[in-house]
Amino acid sequence: MKKIFLFLFLIMVFFSAATSAQDNIEKKKIEFLITSVEHLKGAKFIRNGNEHDCVEAAKHLRLKLEKAGTRVKTVDDFINLCASQSSMTGKPYLIKFTDSKTILAEIFLREKLKEYNEL
């Protein structure tokens, strides 16, 4: 009987460690995306029709991530729940580059995520 409990305990420890490692990977991906926005030179982050610099945008994304709490478990959760649109108005977030090209923040973040996954 003790062997069974020991075996079950070891399985729980193994899965707990694996889950923790996966959580850390997801957190690193999320921080990579936020930092990618934060370091865009001269770009503007458009939220509810108002332009913000990218440092402000990164602060906003970190705040939304914090408020989302346990609802964000993966980088996809982060993109979908925090970084694609306003939770107040439903309007999509946009990024306007120095050449005036404007794209959906979600598209930018998904492209950056591809880059991260290729590293």
HELIX and SHEET records of a PDB file:
HELIX    1   1 LYS A    2  GLU A   38  1                                  37    
HELIX    2   2 CYS A   54  ALA A   68  1                                  15    
HELIX    3   3 GLY A   69  ARG A   71  5                                   3    
HELIX    4   4 VAL A   75  PHE A   78  1                                   4    
HELIX    5   5 ILE A   79  ALA A   83  3                                   5    
HELIX    6   6 ALA A  105  GLU A  118  1                                  14    
SHEET    1   A 4 ASN A  50  ASP A  53  0                                        
SHEET    2   A 4 LYS A  44  ARG A  47 -1                                        
SHEET    3   A 4 LEU A  94  LYS A  96 -1                                        
SHEET    4   A 4 THR A 102  LEU A 104 -1                                        
END                                                                             
